[in-house]
């Protein structure tokens, strides 16, 4: 039990920097923005093309 307690306290008290860097967060946010813009543009294009179709029943 003492080993487990020592291991858990070492995890809680360690000061390692395992988080994402600011640059990584910014690049990820930019990529998400580009993906949203591309999806919006594709959606608009598809709606325009579908709106131009006519369904003629013979």
C-alpha positions as CSV (number, residue, x, y, z in Angstrom):
1,X,0.0,0.0,0.0
2,X,2.9,2.3,0.7
3,X,4.2,1.9,-2.8
4,X,0.9,2.9,-4.3
5,X,0.6,5.9,-2.0
6,X,4.2,7.0,-2.9
7,X,3.5,6.6,-6.6
8,X,0.2,8.6,-6.5
9,X,1.9,11.4,-4.5
10,X,4.7,11.5,-7.0
11,X,2.2,11.9,-9.8
12,X,0.4,14.7,-8.0
13,X,3.5,16.6,-6.9
14,X,5.4,16.3,-10.2
15,X,5.8,19.5,-12.1
16,X,6.2,18.1,-15.6
17,X,4.9,20.1,-18.5
18,X,2.8,17.5,-20.4
19,X,0.3,19.9,-21.8
20,X,-0.1,21.3,-25.3
21,X,2.0,24.3,-26.3
22,X,0.3,27.5,-27.3
23,X,1.5,27.1,-30.9
24,X,-0.2,23.7,-31.1
25,X,-3.5,25.1,-29.8
26,X,-3.4,28.0,-32.2
27,X,-2.6,25.8,-35.2
28,X,-5.4,23.4,-34.3
29,X,-7.9,26.2,-34.0
30,X,-6.9,27.6,-37.4
31,X,-7.2,24.1,-39.0
32,X,-10.7,23.7,-37.4
33,X,-11.7,27.2,-38.8
34,X,-10.5,26.2,-42.3
35,X,-12.4,22.9,-42.1
36,X,-15.6,24.7,-41.1
37,X,-15.2,27.2,-43.9
38,X,-14.6,24.5,-46.4
39,X,-17.6,22.5,-45.2
40,X,-19.8,25.7,-45.5
41,X,-18.5,26.4,-49.0
42,X,-19.1,22.8,-50.1
43,X,-22.6,22.9,-48.5
44,X,-23.5,26.1,-50.3
45,X,-22.2,24.7,-53.6
46,X,-24.3,21.5,-53.3
47,X,-27.4,23.4,-52.3
48,X,-27.0,25.7,-55.4
49,X,-26.5,22.7,-57.7
50,X,-29.4,20.8,-56.2
51,X,-31.6,23.8,-56.5
52,X,-30.9,24.0,-60.2
53,X,-32.1,20.5,-60.8
54,X,-35.6,19.8,-62.0
55,X,-37.5,16.6,-61.5
56,X,-39.4,15.9,-64.7
57,X,-41.6,12.8,-64.5
58,X,-42.4,11.3,-67.9
